[in-house]
Amino acid sequence: MDWKARIWKYATMLVVILIVLNPEMAELALFIDAVGLEIFLMLVEIQVIVFFSLLYHNRIKLFLIVLQRIWKNHNPDLSWNNLMAGPERLIIAGQSQAILMYMLVSSAAIGIALNVVT
């Protein structure tokens, strides 16, 4: 039995157990039977998308805006407009020699580790 059939079997058993243990779920079972499982799952998916979009716009986006302001206040040389005006600032802004050496060593070590694993 493949994994999709097994998942559907367990989901069906869970729904039947919920209906048996909670008689108020019988109306939900009749609704699912009337509209079909695919339409019901689509309605649930739409509700989840709306919930996460509202969460993003009301909470996460505000937090990211605050982080962006803090970043711009502490690192004015690394703002997008300054980097577009002079891309060489990206290398000069940090301790470029040490960062480049660490990147070279770590990339070589990662490549060796991947070759050993495969």
Secondary structure, 3 states (H helix, E strand, C coil): CCHHHHHHHHHHHHHHHHHHHCHHHHHHHHHHHHHCHHHHHHHHHHHHHHHHHHHHHHHHHHHHHHHHHHHHHHCHHHCHHHHHHCCCHHHHHCCHHHHHHHHHHHHHHHHHHHHHHC
